[in-house]
Each structure stands twice: as C-alpha cells, then as structure tokens.
C-alpha cells in the first residue's frame, strides 16, 4: 500500500518525553495507517476505518 501521501500525527496519549509513541494517518481513502514513531522505516499497520474506530473505542473504555 502506498502511504507516501499519509499525514502522520502523534497520539495525544504519547508523552512529551519521546517515549512509546504511536502515529496515525487517517487522511487516506478507505484506510487508517498506524506506525511506531521511533522507527518510521518499519511497515505501518493498516485498518479499515470502522475497525480502527472499534479498536480506539475499546482502548478508551479500559480503566
């Protein structure tokens, strides 16, 4: 999948210290891409938007 036009944004849950960070690109048609900001050369994971929304909802509901 071509992610060259992805506009990556860092998770709001990532700390300012540069620790464990996740970046998300949701500007691509029909896909949400997720990558590790510490190693952007590795492959990104891609999800259907509905699948990504369900994942975020599940995470947000955790104590």
Rosetta blueprint (number, residue, H / E / L):
1 X L
2 X L
3 X L
4 X L
5 X L
6 X L
7 X L
8 X L
9 X E
10 X E
11 X L
12 X L
13 X L
14 X L
15 X L
16 X L
17 X L
18 X L
19 X L
20 X L
21 X L
22 X E
23 X E
24 X E
25 X E
26 X E
27 X E
28 X E
29 X L
30 X L
31 X E
32 X E
33 X E
34 X E
35 X E
36 X E
37 X L
38 X L
39 X L
40 X L
41 X L
42 X L
43 X L
44 X L
45 X E
46 X E
47 X E
48 X L
49 X H
50 X H
51 X H
52 X H
53 X H
54 X H
55 X H
56 X H
57 X H
58 X H
59 X H
60 X H
61 X L
62 X L
63 X L
